[in-house]
Structures are given as C-alpha cells and as structure tokens.
C-alpha cells in the first residue's frame, strides 16, 4: 500500500475525526478509503445508468404489458 498525505482545514479534520469515532472506522485512512470506494461505485453506477439510458427499450411498457404481468402473477398464484 502506498501513502498519500493530504492537508485539511481544521473543520474538515474535526469532521473526519468524528466520523472515525462515531462511524466504526479504525482510522482516518480507513474513512478516506471508504469515501473513495463509494465514489468509485457511484461512478460505475452512473456509467451503467447512462449506458442503459442510451439503449432502446426491449419492450414497450404500455397498458398491455402491465396487463400481461398481472395475468402472469395471477396464474402463478393460482398454481400455488
């Protein structure tokens, strides 16, 4: 693992210290790693959402589509 030093204003350092104390993190480094991982996950999710947005729908979600879903649920419930 490599080391990175960062400078924080007093207010941000106090906030990080509070998060470590209250949030179950073992150290300030663990808290910062968790933030970075969260940011990475958010970026991956955003890219997937944008890709999905640009993909044409596989099926039209109109009234007939939802009627068929309800019919399928009723058939499954009747078979139980």
C-alpha angles and dihedrals in degrees: 000000000000128000129239123186119208132185119223133185113249093257094054092046089052090050092051090049090052091050091051092049097043102029102056096248117147095218145351088265091056090051093049091047089052090051092050092048090050090051091049091050091049092052092049090049092047091051091049091049092049090048091050091048090056093049116090114244116268091217135014109250097216132138093280091053093054091044089056091050091052091048090051091051091049091050092050092047091049090051093054 
